[in-house]
Amino acid sequence: MMGSDETDPSHQPDESPVHEVKIEPFWMGVYEITWDQYEAFMFRKDETYIPPENGEVTIPIDGVAKATPPYVDMTFGMGKNGYPATNITQYAAINFCKWLSSYTGHFYRLPTEAEWEYACRAGTTTNYSFGNDPEQLEEYGWFKNNAPSGYQKVGTKKPNPWGLHDMHGNVAEWTMDQYADDFYTQKNEKNAWNQPEKLYPRVLRGGSWQDQADGLRSAARKSSYSQMKIRDPQFPKSLWWHTDAPFAGFRLVRPVNTPTNEEMETYWMKPIRDFGD
């Protein structure tokens, strides 16, 4: 069941109606992707690496777009090794998925919004995966009350019932979806994915170190906006970096059932084709 009930004091209009969604099984990363991991992709040398023969992905790694180096310190002094990668565009996160898939031979992508909420709830129906009491939130997540100056190392708070850390707070996480405030009113029961048709807005989930407790609820939704690049000095503005999104990071999923090559390309390319990020 996805969304929040209108009787919930923290309920927002874009979280209703509560509706049933069917999703296929998947694995999800225990942690948010860190700078250490992202820089392995960002600073890679020209590669001719061939994926393992027993993998489901066979695209050559040198066919994956290479991230441009940042033009300022995108950590803004908040920490690097073991800390979540931020100021990352959705375009960059998707290309990281494609690179990792090429390197390992296993298919990775961003979660859909429905998959993300399912994993965050971990079988619960309460506001948070640990219950309804926001007073307990400091045990499970980093937010405005306990991390007013920036994000923190991943995995330093208690996990949810399925062992996933930082689903509440630290950094908000990119999903595959276009944001629409009325998407829940549509018939999207099976593998709901609002496939992007324009650059803004896209969906981030989980809330961040900048948010109050209600922004970290399992049902809370955040949308991207053009001002996330407002201080970008380049023209045209970077495809890879935000200057004003130190709250935006990501984590990966790997579907149990391997998609077809056409489906892989849809997940990797549909969100970025024609309009970038």
BABAKE-495353 format. One line per 3 residues: number of its first residue (from 1); for each residue x, y, z of N, C-alpha, C, O. Coordinates in steps of 0.02 Angstrom, whole numbers, padded with zeros to 5 digits. Example, Ala and Ser with C-alpha at 12.3 -4.5 7.8 and 13.67 -1.06 7.14 Angstrom:
REM residues 2
1) 00660 -00284 00390 00615 -00225 00390 00660 -00165 00390 00712 -00166 00423  00642 -00112 00354 00684 -00053 00357 00645 00002 00394 00670 00057 00402
REM end
This chain:
REM residues 277
1) 00042 -00059 00000 00000 00000 00000 00044 00062 00000 00089 00069 00042  00031 00107 -00046 00074 00165 -00056 00035 00229 -00040 -00024 00235 -00057  00068 00276 -00008 00037 00340 00009 00021 00346 00083 00036 00300 00122
4) -00009 00402 00103 -00026 00413 00172 -00100 00431 00178 -00130 00460 00133  -00129 00413 00235 -00200 00424 00247 -00213 00498 00262 -00173 00531 00294  -00269 00522 00238 -00285 00593 00248 -00297 00611 00320 -00297 00671 00337
7) -00307 00562 00364 -00316 00576 00435 -00250 00588 00471 -00249 00610 00528  -00195 00572 00438 -00129 00582 00466 -00115 00657 00470 -00120 00691 00419  -00098 00684 00528 -00085 00756 00534 -00029 00781 00488 -00029 00840 00470
10) 00017 00738 00469 00073 00758 00426 00058 00746 00352 00100 00760 00309  -00001 00720 00337 -00019 00704 00268 -00014 00764 00222 -00032 00820 00241  00011 00752 00161 00013 00802 00109 -00031 00780 00050 -00039 00720 00039
13) -00061 00828 00014 -00108 00810 -00040 -00080 00763 -00092 -00116 00722 -00120  -00014 00768 -00107 00015 00725 -00159 00029 00654 -00136 00056 00614 -00174  00010 00638 -00074 00020 00571 -00047 -00044 00529 -00047 -00045 00475 -00017
16) -00095 00552 -00079 -00158 00516 -00079 -00185 00509 -00150 -00165 00546 -00195  -00231 00461 -00160 -00256 00415 -00109 -00207 00358 -00095 -00163 00343 -00135  -00215 00327 -00036 -00177 00266 -00023 -00201 00213 -00073 -00261 00203 -00082
19) -00154 00181 -00106 -00173 00134 -00159 -00125 00075 -00161 -00068 00079 -00139  -00150 00020 -00188 -00110 -00041 -00193 -00068 -00040 -00256 -00092 -00022 -00310  -00005 -00059 -00248 00041 -00062 -00305 00074 -00131 -00305 00096 -00155 -00253
22) 00077 -00162 -00363 00111 -00226 -00370 00181 -00214 -00400 00188 -00178 -00450  00231 -00243 -00370 00299 -00235 -00394 00333 -00303 -00398 00314 -00349 -00363  00382 -00308 -00442 00421 -00369 -00448 00477 -00370 -00396 00497 -00316 -00373
25) 00503 -00428 -00378 00555 -00432 -00326 00621 -00400 -00348 00638 -00401 -00407  00656 -00371 -00300 00720 -00338 -00314 00763 -00337 -00251 00738 -00342 -00195  00827 -00329 -00263 00873 -00314 -00208 00884 -00239 -00206 00880 -00205 -00258
28) 00898 -00212 -00147 00914 -00141 -00141 00978 -00133 -00101 00991 -00170 -00054  01018 -00083 -00119 01079 -00069 -00083 01065 -00052 -00010 01019 -00014 00005  01104 -00081 00035 01096 -00068 00107 01111 00005 00122 01082 00034 00169
31) 01157 00036 00084 01177 00105 00097 01168 00149 00036 01161 00125 -00020  01168 00213 00048 01171 00262 -00007 01240 00258 -00039 01289 00242 -00006  01244 00273 -00104 01308 00272 -00139 01352 00327 -00110 01331 00384 -00102
34) 01414 00309 -00095 01460 00356 -00063 01507 00389 -00115 01511 00367 -00172  01540 00441 -00092 01589 00474 -00136 01644 00426 -00159 01664 00429 -00217  01667 00382 -00115 01719 00334 -00135 01696 00294 -00196 01734 00285 -00243
37) 01634 00271 -00193 01607 00230 -00248 01596 00273 -00311 01613 00252 -00366  01568 00332 -00301 01553 00373 -00359 01617 00396 -00394 01618 00401 -00456  01669 00411 -00356 01730 00435 -00387 01766 00380 -00427 01805 00394 -00472
40) 01753 00316 -00410 01780 00262 -00451 01752 00266 -00522 01786 00249 -00571  01690 00288 -00527 01659 00299 -00593 01681 00365 -00623 01695 00369 -00683  01684 00417 -00583 01698 00484 -00608 01770 00491 -00634 01781 00523 -00685
43) 01818 00461 -00599 01888 00469 -00618 01916 00408 -00655 01977 00400 -00658  01873 00366 -00682 01898 00307 -00717 01938 00328 -00779 01924 00379 -00810  01987 00287 -00794 02027 00298 -00854 01992 00264 -00913 01942 00229 -00904
46) 02016 00275 -00972 01988 00243 -01031 01992 00167 -01020 02045 00140 -01007  01935 00134 -01027 01931 00064 -01010 01910 00022 -01070 01872 00045 -01113  01934 -00039 -01072 01912 -00087 -01122 01887 -00150 -01087 01887 -00205 -01116
49) 01868 -00142 -01024 01846 -00198 -00983 01786 -00234 -01014 01739 -00201 -01037  01787 -00301 -01015 01732 -00340 -01041 01695 -00373 -00983 01727 -00405 -00941  01629 -00366 -00979 01591 -00395 -00924 01600 -00471 -00920 01614 -00503 -00970
52) 01591 -00500 -00860 01595 -00572 -00853 01546 -00608 -00899 01492 -00583 -00912  01566 -00667 -00924 01524 -00703 -00972 01459 -00727 -00941 01410 -00737 -00977  01458 -00736 -00875 01397 -00761 -00843 01351 -00704 -00821 01302 -00716 -00786
55) 01366 -00643 -00841 01323 -00587 -00823 01266 -00577 -00872 01266 -00606 -00927  01218 -00538 -00851 01161 -00524 -00895 01169 -00460 -00935 01128 -00446 -00979  01221 -00422 -00921 01234 -00360 -00957 01298 -00369 -00999 01349 -00391 -00973
58) 01295 -00352 -01062 01352 -00363 -01106 01374 -00300 -01143 01411 -00304 -01192  01351 -00242 -01121 01371 -00181 -01156 01443 -00164 -01138 01463 -00174 -01081  01482 -00140 -01186 01552 -00122 -01172 01556 -00061 -01127 01518 -00014 -01134
61) 01602 -00063 -01081 01606 -00010 -01031 01628 00056 -01062 01611 00110 -01037  01666 00053 -01117 01688 00116 -01148 01632 00150 -01186 01641 00204 -01214  01573 00118 -01188 01515 00150 -01219 01473 00188 -01169 01421 00216 -01188
64) 01494 00190 -01106 01456 00225 -01054 01485 00295 -01046 01545 00303 -01041  01441 00344 -01044 01463 00414 -01036 01505 00422 -00973 01490 00392 -00921  01556 00463 -00979 01602 00474 -00922 01586 00540 -00888 01578 00591 -00921
67) 01581 00538 -00823 01563 00598 -00785 01618 00651 -00791 01677 00635 -00792  01598 00713 -00796 01646 00767 -00797 01668 00783 -00726 01628 00776 -00679  01731 00803 -00717 01753 00822 -00650 01713 00882 -00624 01693 00925 -00663
70) 01701 00885 -00559 01664 00942 -00531 01706 01006 -00536 01767 01003 -00534  01673 01062 -00543 01707 01126 -00551 01717 01161 -00484 01753 01211 -00480  01685 01136 -00431 01698 01158 -00362 01696 01094 -00319 01677 01041 -00343
73) 01715 01101 -00256 01710 01044 -00210 01637 01030 -00195 01606 01067 -00156  01609 00978 -00225 01538 00964 -00217 01520 00935 -00149 01461 00925 -00135  01570 00921 -00107 01555 00900 -00038 01540 00960 00006 01510 00954 00059
76) 01562 01019 -00016 01555 01080 00023 01582 01071 00094 01556 01099 00142  01636 01030 00099 01669 01021 00163 01633 00975 00211 01651 00973 00270  01583 00939 00188 01543 00897 00234 01572 00827 00242 01548 00790 00285
79) 01621 00808 00203 01651 00742 00210 01648 00702 00146 01603 00712 00105  01696 00656 00138 01699 00618 00076 01700 00543 00088 01649 00510 00074  01753 00514 00112 01758 00441 00119 01705 00415 00168 01706 00431 00227
82) 01660 00374 00141 01606 00347 00183 01545 00391 00187 01496 00372 00219  01548 00449 00156 01491 00495 00157 01454 00491 00091 01484 00474 00040  01389 00505 00090 01349 00497 00029 01368 00549 -00024 01380 00607 -00009
85) 01371 00526 -00086 01384 00571 -00143 01322 00615 -00153 01266 00590 -00157  01333 00680 -00159 01277 00727 -00166 01291 00777 -00222 01344 00776 -00254  01242 00820 -00232 01243 00867 -00289 01247 00828 -00355 01270 00855 -00405
88) 01226 00766 -00354 01226 00723 -00413 01160 00731 -00449 01107 00727 -00418  01162 00742 -00514 01100 00745 -00552 01072 00674 -00562 01108 00625 -00554  01008 00670 -00578 00979 00605 -00594 01014 00574 -00654 01024 00513 -00657
91) 01033 00615 -00702 01071 00593 -00761 01135 00558 -00740 01152 00505 -00765  01171 00589 -00693 01234 00560 -00669 01222 00494 -00632 01259 00446 -00642  01170 00492 -00591 01154 00431 -00554 01137 00374 -00602 01158 00317 -00590
94) 01100 00388 -00655 01082 00337 -00703 01143 00311 -00740 01150 00251 -00752  01189 00356 -00758 01249 00334 -00793 01295 00295 -00747 01331 00250 -00770  01295 00310 -00682 01332 00269 -00634 01303 00198 -00636 01341 00149 -00636
97) 01237 00192 -00637 01205 00126 -00640 01227 00088 -00702 01242 00029 -00699  01229 00123 -00758 01247 00090 -00821 01320 00069 -00820 01337 00014 -00843  01364 00111 -00793 01435 00094 -00787 01444 00033 -00741 01481 -00013 -00759
100) 01412 00033 -00684 01419 -00023 -00637 01393 -00088 -00668 01421 -00141 -00658  01338 -00082 -00705 01310 -00140 -00739 01360 -00168 -00790 01370 -00228 -00796  01392 -00122 -00828 01442 -00144 -00877 01501 -00177 -00842 01527 -00227 -00867
103) 01522 -00150 -00786 01581 -00173 -00751 01570 -00241 -00718 01615 -00283 -00718  01510 -00252 -00690 01497 -00313 -00653 01462 -00366 -00694 01464 -00426 -00677  01429 -00346 -00749 01388 -00392 -00787 01319 -00403 -00759 01281 -00443 -00785
106) 01301 -00366 -00705 01235 -00371 -00675 01198 -00305 -00682 01229 -00251 -00678  01134 -00308 -00695 01094 -00249 -00709 01076 -00211 -00646 01046 -00239 -00600  01094 -00147 -00645 01076 -00102 -00590 01041 -00041 -00617 01053 -00020 -00674
109) 00998 -00013 -00577 00962 00049 -00595 00940 00084 -00532 00949 00059 -00476  00910 00142 -00541 00878 00176 -00485 00811 00142 -00470 00782 00111 -00515  00787 00147 -00409 00721 00119 -00395 00666 00163 -00423 00674 00224 -00431
112) 00609 00132 -00439 00550 00173 -00452 00526 00201 -00385 00546 00178 -00332  00483 00250 -00389 00456 00280 -00327 00419 00227 -00287 00424 00226 -00226  00381 00184 -00321 00343 00131 -00286 00390 00081 -00252 00378 00062 -00195
115) 00443 00062 -00287 00492 00016 -00257 00525 00047 -00196 00535 00014 -00145  00541 00111 -00202 00574 00145 -00147 00530 00145 -00084 00553 00129 -00030  00466 00163 -00092 00423 00166 -00033 00412 00096 -00003 00410 00088 00058
118) 00405 00046 -00047 00398 -00023 -00023 00458 -00043 00020 00450 -00073 00073  00518 -00028 -00004 00578 -00046 00033 00585 -00005 00097 00607 -00032 00148  00566 00058 00095 00570 00100 00154 00523 00075 00209 00542 00070 00267
121) 00462 00059 00189 00413 00036 00238 00432 -00031 00268 00420 -00044 00327  00462 -00074 00228 00485 -00140 00252 00430 -00178 00289 00441 -00206 00342  00371 -00177 00260 00315 -00214 00288 00273 -00176 00338 00225 -00203 00365
124) 00291 -00114 00353 00254 -00075 00402 00202 -00031 00368 00204 -00020 00307  00155 -00006 00407 00103 00040 00382 00103 00106 00421 00058 00146 00413  00153 00115 00462 00158 00175 00504 00194 00232 00466 00218 00222 00411
127) 00197 00290 00497 00228 00348 00465 00302 00336 00449 00327 00357 00398  00335 00300 00494 00405 00283 00485 00411 00207 00490 00365 00173 00513  00467 00180 00470 00475 00108 00472 00480 00082 00544 00476 00021 00555
130) 00489 00127 00591 00495 00107 00661 00433 00125 00702 00430 00111 00762  00382 00156 00670 00322 00176 00706 00299 00246 00688 00319 00273 00636  00259 00275 00730 00231 00341 00717 00262 00397 00758 00249 00456 00745
133) 00304 00380 00806 00331 00430 00852 00394 00463 00824 00446 00431 00820  00389 00527 00804 00448 00561 00777 00504 00570 00829 00561 00585 00811  00487 00562 00892 00539 00567 00944 00592 00513 00937 00648 00521 00961
136) 00575 00458 00905 00623 00403 00895 00666 00413 00833 00713 00375 00821  00651 00464 00795 00684 00473 00730 00760 00481 00736 00797 00459 00692  00783 00511 00790 00855 00522 00796 00894 00457 00801 00955 00456 00790
139) 00860 00402 00817 00894 00337 00819 00903 00308 00749 00944 00264 00739  00863 00332 00701 00860 00301 00635 00883 00346 00578 00900 00321 00524  00884 00411 00588 00900 00453 00531 00932 00520 00551 00928 00542 00608
142) 00965 00550 00501 00995 00616 00508 00949 00667 00476 00930 00661 00417  00930 00718 00514 00886 00770 00489 00902 00836 00524 00953 00842 00557  00859 00884 00516 00875 00952 00538 00890 00956 00612 00930 00998 00633
145) 00859 00914 00653 00869 00917 00725 00938 00893 00747 00966 00920 00795  00965 00842 00713 01028 00813 00737 01086 00819 00687 01141 00796 00702  01073 00848 00628 01127 00858 00579 01117 00923 00542 01111 00923 00480
148) 01113 00979 00578 01097 01043 00545 01151 01069 00498 01138 01114 00458  01212 01041 00503 01268 01068 00463 01286 01025 00403 01330 01044 00365  01253 00968 00394 01270 00928 00335 01256 00854 00344 01237 00830 00397
151) 01266 00818 00289 01255 00746 00290 01307 00711 00333 01358 00741 00352  01295 00647 00349 01339 00608 00393 01359 00543 00359 01331 00526 00306  01407 00507 00388 01428 00444 00359 01369 00396 00354 01326 00394 00398
154) 01367 00358 00300 01312 00311 00290 01316 00255 00341 01370 00236 00363  01257 00228 00358 01254 00169 00401 01269 00180 00474 01282 00132 00510  01268 00242 00498 01283 00256 00568 01221 00259 00612 01226 00267 00673
157) 01163 00254 00581 01100 00251 00619 01069 00181 00611 01090 00142 00569  01019 00166 00653 00987 00101 00650 00954 00090 00581 00929 00137 00551  00955 00028 00557 00922 00014 00493 00847 00002 00503 00823 -00003 00559
160) 00811 -00001 00447 00740 -00018 00450 00734 -00094 00459 00784 -00129 00459  00673 -00121 00466 00666 -00193 00479 00696 -00239 00427 00708 -00298 00441  00710 -00214 00368 00741 -00255 00315 00816 -00242 00309 00847 -00264 00260
163) 00844 -00206 00357 00916 -00197 00358 00943 -00141 00315 01003 -00137 00302  00899 -00096 00291 00920 -00041 00249 00931 00021 00292 00888 00041 00330  00990 00051 00284 01008 00110 00324 00991 00175 00287 00991 00178 00226
166) 00977 00226 00327 00968 00295 00301 00910 00302 00252 00912 00345 00208  00860 00258 00258 00800 00268 00217 00762 00330 00241 00726 00361 00202  00770 00347 00304 00742 00409 00331 00799 00458 00340 00840 00451 00386
169) 00803 00508 00296 00852 00561 00305 00921 00547 00277 00931 00502 00236  00968 00586 00300 01037 00592 00277 01038 00627 00210 01050 00688 00208  01025 00592 00154 01014 00627 00091 00951 00600 00058 00935 00541 00064
172) 00915 00643 00023 00858 00622 -00016 00883 00583 -00076 00938 00597 -00101  00845 00534 -00099 00870 00487 -00149 00830 00490 -00214 00768 00490 -00214  00867 00493 -00269 00835 00494 -00335 00796 00429 -00348 00819 00375 -00330
175) 00739 00437 -00378 00702 00380 -00406 00700 00388 -00482 00726 00437 -00508  00668 00342 -00516 00663 00343 -00589 00606 00388 -00614 00600 00399 -00674  00565 00413 -00569 00500 00441 -00588 00499 00516 -00603 00537 00555 -00573
178) 00455 00534 -00649 00433 00603 -00656 00387 00617 -00597 00347 00575 -00577  00393 00676 -00568 00348 00694 -00513 00283 00722 -00541 00283 00763 -00587  00227 00698 -00513 00162 00726 -00529 00121 00724 -00465 00116 00671 -00434
181) 00091 00780 -00446 00055 00781 -00382 -00009 00740 -00384 -00037 00724 -00332  -00033 00722 -00444 -00094 00683 -00450 -00082 00612 -00475 -00129 00578 -00496  -00019 00590 -00474 -00003 00524 -00503 -00039 00468 -00467 -00056 00418 -00498
184) -00051 00475 -00402 -00083 00422 -00364 -00157 00413 -00382 -00186 00362 -00366  -00186 00462 -00414 -00257 00456 -00433 -00266 00416 -00497 -00322 00400 -00515  -00211 00400 -00531 -00214 00363 -00593 -00209 00288 -00580 -00191 00267 -00525
187) -00226 00248 -00630 -00224 00176 -00623 -00153 00151 -00638 -00134 00143 -00696  -00115 00139 -00586 -00045 00120 -00595 -00026 00062 -00549 00027 00062 -00518  -00070 00012 -00546 -00059 -00040 -00496 00004 -00081 -00507 00039 -00096 -00459
190) 00020 -00099 -00569 00075 -00146 -00581 00138 -00109 -00601 00140 -00073 -00651  00191 -00120 -00561 00256 -00090 -00575 00250 -00016 -00592 00278 00007 -00642  00213 00020 -00551 00200 00091 -00564 00265 00129 -00574 00309 00130 -00531
193) 00270 00161 -00632 00328 00203 -00648 00302 00260 -00691 00279 00249 -00747  00307 00320 -00665 00287 00378 -00704 00347 00398 -00747 00390 00436 -00726  00349 00372 -00808 00407 00381 -00851 00416 00455 -00870 00368 00487 -00892
196) 00476 00481 -00862 00488 00552 -00873 00475 00574 -00945 00492 00538 -00993  00445 00632 -00952 00433 00662 -01017 00461 00733 -01021 00460 00765 -01073  00486 00758 -00964 00516 00825 -00963 00568 00826 -00908 00571 00782 -00865
199) 00610 00878 -00909 00666 00881 -00863 00646 00890 -00790 00671 00854 -00747  00601 00935 -00777 00578 00948 -00708 00502 00941 -00705 00467 00955 -00753  00478 00918 -00646 00514 00893 -00587 00520 00817 -00588 00479 00783 -00618
202) 00572 00791 -00555 00581 00720 -00545 00574 00706 -00469 00575 00752 -00428  00566 00642 -00451 00551 00624 -00382 00614 00604 -00343 00654 00563 -00367  00622 00633 -00284 00671 00611 -00234 00632 00588 -00173 00579 00614 -00157
205) 00659 00539 -00139 00625 00510 -00081 00670 00507 -00020 00731 00506 -00025  00638 00505 00039 00672 00492 00101 00688 00552 00144 00703 00545 00203  00685 00612 00115 00704 00671 00153 00779 00673 00164 00815 00626 00147
208) 00803 00728 00193 00875 00737 00201 00892 00772 00266 00848 00787 00307  00956 00785 00274 00981 00821 00333 00952 00891 00338 00956 00922 00391  00925 00917 00284 00896 00984 00284 00823 00986 00306 00796 01040 00318
211) 00791 00928 00312 00719 00924 00322 00699 00915 00395 00737 00889 00436  00638 00937 00409 00607 00923 00474 00583 00851 00474 00583 00818 00422  00562 00826 00532 00543 00756 00540 00489 00733 00491 00493 00678 00465
214) 00439 00775 00479 00384 00752 00436 00406 00742 00364 00373 00706 00326  00462 00772 00344 00488 00762 00276 00525 00696 00268 00546 00680 00212  00534 00659 00323 00569 00595 00321 00521 00536 00325 00544 00479 00328
217) 00456 00549 00325 00408 00494 00329 00413 00448 00268 00437 00468 00215  00391 00387 00276 00395 00338 00221 00357 00361 00159 00377 00343 00103  00304 00400 00168 00263 00421 00112 00282 00490 00085 00256 00511 00033
220) 00328 00525 00117 00345 00593 00098 00378 00595 00029 00420 00553 00014  00360 00644 -00011 00385 00651 -00079 00419 00719 -00088 00395 00769 -00061  00473 00721 -00125 00508 00783 -00141 00518 00786 -00216 00530 00735 -00247
223) 00513 00845 -00245 00522 00852 -00318 00582 00896 -00333 00598 00942 -00296  00615 00881 -00389 00672 00922 -00411 00647 00986 -00443 00588 00992 -00460  00692 01034 -00452 00673 01099 -00479 00735 01132 -00509 00792 01115 -00491
226) 00725 01178 -00555 00780 01207 -00593 00830 01245 -00549 00888 01250 -00566  00807 01272 -00492 00851 01311 -00448 00904 01267 -00415 00948 01294 -00381  00900 01202 -00424 00953 01158 -00398 01019 01170 -00434 01071 01147 -00412
229) 01016 01207 -00490 01076 01225 -00527 01084 01301 -00533 01120 01324 -00577  01053 01338 -00490 01049 01411 -00500 01118 01444 -00499 01128 01494 -00532  01166 01416 -00461 01233 01446 -00457 01283 01413 -00504 01343 01428 -00501
232) 01259 01370 -00547 01304 01339 -00596 01328 01393 -00644 01288 01423 -00679  01394 01405 -00647 01420 01460 -00689 01426 01442 -00763 01440 01485 -00804  01415 01378 -00780 01425 01356 -00848 01364 01371 -00893 01308 01377 -00869
235) 01377 01375 -00957 01322 01380 -01006 01340 01338 -01066 01390 01351 -01099  01299 01287 -01081 01240 01266 -01043 01259 01236 -00976 01317 01217 -00966  01212 01232 -00931 01226 01206 -00865 01243 01132 -00867 01223 01096 -00913
238) 01280 01110 -00817 01307 01042 -00816 01252 00989 -00818 01200 00996 -00786  01265 00936 -00856 01222 00877 -00855 01233 00835 -00793 01190 00797 -00772  01292 00843 -00762 01314 00797 -00710 01306 00823 -00639 01299 00784 -00592
241) 01308 00889 -00630 01313 00917 -00563 01259 00969 -00549 01239 01008 -00592  01237 00969 -00486 01198 01024 -00459 01244 01066 -00415 01289 01039 -00383  01233 01130 -00414 01270 01173 -00368 01231 01184 -00304 01260 01205 -00253
244) 01167 01170 -00305 01124 01189 -00249 01081 01130 -00226 01023 01139 -00208  01110 01071 -00227 01073 01012 -00203 01117 00968 -00159 01126 00908 -00174  01145 00996 -00105 01186 00954 -00060 01144 00903 -00022 01171 00866 00019
247) 01080 00903 -00036 01034 00855 -00004 01018 00796 -00049 00985 00749 -00027  01041 00796 -00112 01020 00746 -00162 01073 00693 -00174 01128 00708 -00196  01056 00630 -00159 01100 00573 -00172 01060 00516 -00203 01007 00527 -00233
250) 01086 00454 -00197 01050 00398 -00226 01074 00332 -00199 01128 00327 -00170  01033 00280 -00209 01053 00210 -00197 01025 00168 -00254 00983 00192 -00292  01049 00106 -00259 01034 00065 -00317 00988 00006 -00301 00983 -00015 -00243
253) 00955 -00018 -00352 00919 -00082 -00348 00943 -00127 -00404 00969 -00105 -00455  00934 -00193 -00392 00948 -00243 -00443 00887 -00290 -00446 00875 -00327 -00398  00850 -00290 -00500 00791 -00333 -00505 00811 -00407 -00503 00862 -00426 -00531
256) 00772 -00448 -00469 00785 -00520 -00467 00775 -00550 -00537 00814 -00592 -00559  00722 -00527 -00571 00708 -00551 -00638 00742 -00505 -00688 00725 -00446 -00694  00791 -00531 -00724 00831 -00491 -00770 00787 -00463 -00826 00752 -00502 -00860
259) 00787 -00398 -00836 00748 -00370 -00892 00780 -00385 -00959 00838 -00405 -00963  00741 -00375 -01011 00769 -00383 -01078 00816 -00326 -01094 00815 -00275 -01058  00857 -00332 -01146 00902 -00278 -01165 00863 -00215 -01181 00885 -00160 -01164
262) 00805 -00222 -01212 00764 -00164 -01228 00739 -00130 -01165 00737 -00069 -01161  00719 -00171 -01116 00696 -00143 -01052 00753 -00109 -01015 00743 -00057 -00984  00812 -00139 -01018 00870 -00107 -00986 00881 -00037 -01013 00890 00011 -00975
265) 00880 -00031 -01079 00891 00033 -01110 00836 00082 -01093 00848 00142 -01087  00775 00057 -01085 00719 00101 -01065 00732 00131 -00997 00723 00191 -00987  00754 00089 -00949 00768 00114 -00882 00827 00162 -00882 00826 00213 -00847
268) 00878 00147 -00922 00937 00190 -00923 00927 00253 -00963 00949 00307 -00943  00892 00248 -01020 00891 00304 -01067 00826 00344 -01067 00828 00404 -01081  00770 00314 -01051 00707 00350 -01054 00708 00414 -01013 00684 00465 -01036
271) 00735 00413 -00951 00734 00474 -00912 00779 00530 -00938 00771 00587 -00918  00827 00514 -00983 00876 00565 -01003 00874 00581 -01077 00903 00631 -01098  00841 00540 -01117 00841 00551 -01188 00805 00616 -01206 00750 00630 -01181
274) 00837 00655 -01248 00809 00717 -01276 00809 00777 -01230 00810 00834 -01254  00809 00766 -01165 00806 00825 -01122 00857 00827 -01066 00856 00872 -01024  00902 00778 -01064 00957 00780 -01016 00935 00787 -00944 00879 00768 -00926
277) 00979 00814 -00903 00962 00828 -00833 01011 00879 -00806 01007 00899 -00748
REM end
